[in-house]
């Protein structure tokens, strides 16, 4: 499996430029005071298709040869990667099939279909997801674009922190959510090259803490079906993302379900922006670990805004 380089990030940024937003960085004086640090929120909830995964998906889709593209693309996803792959496939005019847990938010299923993707449901476990997906690929012959264990996807995600480091001077740390590790890997890939002094923290739910346990154990530990309000962070690390996490992440910190929901509510109230629970985990761990981040300039990646408005976690 090829490990992407920073030159792949640069190439990805040029390739996907017509298909993504250069998302803004927002701040909140009130939240800074609560955190005891200067926080800079990179708002990928304003990204095309509502999530950072439009970057990696677009890089993968527009990097395909015409012959590869003619067979379409397929993936398995709890929501955002599937939505973003459907978006990118639609822009290129090719077919996209997404295997999704039957328990995935209806808003995310609707989003996939809204961009022209086909949804095939599976049970809410990694084993079911991969088994159903194997059937889809055997039937369609589509190009597999893995949600995160894919060099093309990681290079695309690396463009987010490339923009962040260009938008904010003097960052001491960057915090991103971790599930499978695509965003964290892209962050590691970029910052280890252009800003090696910046610490990289991964933020994870306590109830889906396999990356935390893997980091402490020194090898991948995979949970099959964890249960957390942060539905985008239920998947395990894979070999390619583990390479970046194990070599470049400063630490992985966790937050409880209540802490995640409170952080989500705080951003909605104070910054007036819509975000999903997975995106709230970084702020939750910063507020929980004030001693770690005190006095620092911290970039926080808000990874997406595709939340089911009829089922908000505090309702």
C-alpha positions in Angstrom: 0.0 0.0 0.0 1.5 3.3 -1.1 2.0 6.0 1.5 1.2 9.5 0.1 3.7 12.3 0.3 3.2 16.1 0.6 3.7 16.4 -3.1 0.5 14.4 -3.4 -1.3 16.9 -1.2 -0.1 19.8 -3.4 -1.2 17.9 -6.5 -4.6 17.1 -4.8 -5.2 20.8 -4.0 -4.7 21.8 -7.6 -6.9 18.9 -8.9 -9.8 19.6 -6.5 -9.7 23.4 -6.5 -12.7 23.7 -8.8 -14.9 21.4 -6.7 -14.3 22.5 -3.1 -14.6 25.6 -1.0 -11.6 27.2 0.8 -13.5 27.2 4.1 -13.3 30.0 6.6 -11.6 30.1 10.0 -13.8 31.5 12.7 -13.1 32.4 16.3 -15.1 33.0 19.5 -13.9 35.2 22.4 -16.3 33.5 24.8 -15.2 30.0 23.9 -11.5 31.2 24.2 -12.2 32.3 27.7 -13.8 29.0 28.6 -10.9 27.1 27.1 -8.1 29.3 28.4 -6.6 29.2 24.9 -6.9 30.9 21.5 -9.0 28.6 19.3 -9.3 28.8 15.5 -12.1 26.8 14.0 -11.6 25.6 10.5 -15.2 25.3 9.3 -15.4 22.2 7.0 -19.2 22.2 7.9 -19.3 24.9 5.2 -17.5 22.6 2.7 -19.2 21.2 -0.5 -21.6 18.4 0.5 -21.3 19.6 4.1 -18.1 17.8 5.1 -14.3 17.8 4.8 -14.6 14.4 3.0 -15.4 16.3 -0.2 -11.7 16.9 -0.5 -10.5 13.3 -0.4 -13.5 12.0 -2.5 -12.9 14.6 -5.2 -9.2 13.9 -5.3 -10.0 10.2 -5.8 -12.7 10.6 -8.4 -11.0 13.2 -10.5 -7.7 11.2 -10.4 -9.3 8.2 -12.1 -8.5 7.4 -15.7 -11.5 7.5 -18.1 -11.5 3.7 -18.2 -11.7 3.4 -14.4 -14.3 6.1 -14.2 -16.5 4.3 -16.7 -17.2 1.6 -14.2 -18.3 4.1 -11.5 -17.2 4.2 -7.9 -18.4 2.5 -4.7 -17.7 2.8 -1.0 -19.0 1.9 2.5 -19.8 4.9 4.7 -21.8 5.9 7.8 -22.7 9.1 5.8 -20.3 11.9 5.0 -17.8 10.0 2.8 -20.7 8.4 0.9 -22.3 11.8 0.5 -19.1 13.4 -0.7 -18.2 10.6 -3.0 -21.7 10.9 -4.6 -21.1 14.6 -4.9 -17.8 14.1 -6.7 -19.1 11.3 -8.9 -22.0 13.5 -9.9 -19.6 16.3 -10.9 -17.7 13.9 -13.1 -20.9 12.3 -14.4 -20.3 8.7 -13.2 -22.2 6.2 -11.1 -21.7 5.9 -7.3 -22.9 3.2 -4.9 -22.7 3.6 -1.1 -23.2 0.8 1.5 -24.6 2.4 4.6 -25.6 1.1 8.0 -29.4 1.0 8.3 -29.1 3.1 11.5 -27.3 5.9 9.7 -29.1 9.3 10.0 -31.8 9.6 7.4 -30.5 13.0 6.5 -27.2 11.4 5.4 -29.0 8.7 3.3 -31.1 11.4 1.7 -27.9 13.4 1.0 -26.3 10.5 -0.8 -29.4 10.0 -3.0 -29.8 13.8 -3.5 -26.4 13.8 -5.2 -27.4 10.9 -7.4 -25.8 8.0 -5.4 -27.4 4.7 -4.8 -27.7 3.5 -1.1 -27.4 -0.2 -0.2 -28.1 -0.8 3.5 -26.2 -3.1 5.9 -26.3 -3.9 9.6 -24.5 -1.4 11.9 -21.2 -3.3 12.2 -17.9 -3.3 10.4 -18.2 -6.9 9.5 -21.6 -6.5 7.9 -20.5 -3.3 6.1 -17.6 -5.0 4.5 -19.5 -8.2 3.5 -22.3 -6.3 1.8 -19.8 -4.0 0.1 -17.9 -7.0 -1.3 -21.2 -8.1 -3.0 -21.6 -4.6 -4.5 -18.2 -4.5 -6.0 -18.5 -8.1 -7.4 -21.8 -7.0 -9.1 -20.7 -3.6 -10.4 -17.0 -3.8 -10.9 -16.8 -0.2 -9.5 -13.6 1.4 -8.3 -13.4 1.2 -4.5 -12.7 4.5 -2.8 -12.2 3.6 0.8 -13.4 6.3 3.3 -9.9 6.7 4.8 -7.5 3.8 4.1 -6.7 5.2 0.7 -3.7 7.3 -0.3 -5.8 9.5 -2.7 -8.3 10.2 0.1 -5.6 11.0 2.7 -3.8 13.4 0.3 -7.1 15.1 -0.4 -7.8 15.5 3.4 -4.3 16.9 3.8 -5.4 20.0 1.9 -7.6 21.1 4.9 -4.7 21.6 7.2 -2.6 23.1 4.3 -5.3 25.9 4.1 -5.5 26.2 7.9 -1.7 26.8 8.3 -1.9 29.4 5.5 -4.8 31.1 7.2 -3.6 31.2 10.8 0.0 32.1 11.9 1.8 30.7 14.9 -0.4 27.7 15.7 0.9 25.6 18.6 -1.5 22.6 18.0 -4.2 21.3 15.8 -7.0 19.0 17.0 -9.2 16.9 14.8 -11.7 14.1 15.4 -10.6 10.5 14.8 -12.6 7.5 13.7 -10.8 5.7 10.9 -8.2 8.4 10.8 -8.4 10.0 7.4 -8.5 13.6 8.5 -5.9 13.0 11.2 -3.7 11.3 8.7 -4.0 14.1 6.2 -3.2 16.6 9.0 -0.1 14.6 10.0 1.0 14.4 6.4 0.8 18.1 5.9 2.0 19.5 9.2 4.9 17.1 9.6 6.2 18.6 6.3 5.3 22.3 6.5 4.9 22.9 10.3 6.7 20.1 12.2 6.6 22.0 15.4 2.8 22.0 15.6 1.4 19.3 17.9 -1.3 17.1 16.5 -4.1 15.8 18.9 -6.8 13.4 17.9 -10.1 13.6 19.6 -12.3 10.5 20.2 -15.5 9.5 22.0 -15.0 7.4 25.1 -17.6 5.0 23.9 -15.7 4.4 20.6 -12.1 4.7 21.9 -10.4 2.0 19.8 -7.9 4.6 18.4 -7.0 5.7 21.9 -6.5 2.1 23.0 -4.5 1.3 19.8 -2.3 4.4 20.4 -1.5 3.3 24.0 -1.0 -0.4 23.0 1.2 0.3 20.0 -1.0 -1.7 17.5 -4.4 -1.5 16.0 -7.3 -2.5 18.2 -10.6 -2.6 16.3 -14.1 -2.5 17.7 -16.8 -4.0 15.5 -19.9 -1.9 16.5 -19.3 0.8 19.1 -22.2 3.0 20.2 -21.8 6.8 20.3 -23.7 9.9 19.4 -20.7 10.8 17.2 -21.9 8.5 14.4 -19.0 9.5 12.1 -16.4 8.2 14.4 -17.4 4.5 14.8 -15.0 3.0 12.3 -11.6 1.5 13.2 -8.1 2.5 12.1 -6.5 0.7 9.2 -2.9 0.1 8.1 -2.4 3.3 6.2 -4.0 5.6 8.8 -2.2 3.8 11.6 1.1 4.6 9.9 0.4 8.4 10.3 -1.2 8.1 13.7 1.5 6.0 15.2 4.3 8.2 13.8 3.0 11.8 14.1 0.2 12.2 16.6 1.1 13.8 19.9 -1.7 12.2 21.8 -5.3 10.9 21.6 -7.7 12.3 24.1 -11.3 11.2 24.7 -14.6 12.8 25.8 -17.8 11.4 27.2 -21.2 11.5 25.4 -22.4 14.3 27.7 -19.2 16.3 27.1 -19.6 15.9 23.3 -23.2 17.1 23.4 -22.4 20.1 25.6 -19.5 21.1 23.2 -21.9 20.8 20.3 -24.5 23.0 22.0 -21.9 25.6 22.9 -20.8 26.0 19.3 -24.3 26.2 18.1 -25.2 28.8 20.8 -22.1 31.0 20.7 -20.9 30.7 17.0 -24.3 30.3 15.4 -23.1 27.5 13.1 -24.6 24.0 12.5 -22.2 21.1 13.2 -22.7 17.4 13.8 -21.7 15.6 17.0 -18.5 14.1 15.6 -17.3 17.7 14.9 -17.8 18.6 18.6 -15.4 16.1 20.0 -12.2 18.3 19.5 -13.7 21.2 21.4 -14.9 18.7 24.1 -11.4 17.4 24.7 -9.9 20.9 24.7 -12.4 22.1 27.4 -11.8 18.8 29.3 -8.0 19.2 29.2 -7.4 22.9 29.9 -3.9 22.1 31.3 -2.8 20.6 28.0 -3.9 23.6 25.8 -3.6 26.5 28.3 -2.3 29.6 26.6 -1.8 28.0 23.2 -3.0 28.9 19.8 -5.0 25.8 18.7 -6.6 25.0 15.4 -9.8 23.0 15.7 -11.1 21.2 12.6 -14.9 21.2 12.5 -15.3 18.3 10.1 -18.9 18.5 9.0 -22.4 19.8 9.4 -24.6 17.0 8.2 -26.8 16.5 11.2 -30.4 15.3 11.3 -32.2 18.4 12.5 -35.2 16.2 13.6 -33.0 14.2 15.9 -30.6 16.6 17.7 -28.8 14.8 20.5 -30.2 17.1 23.2 -33.8 16.6 22.2 
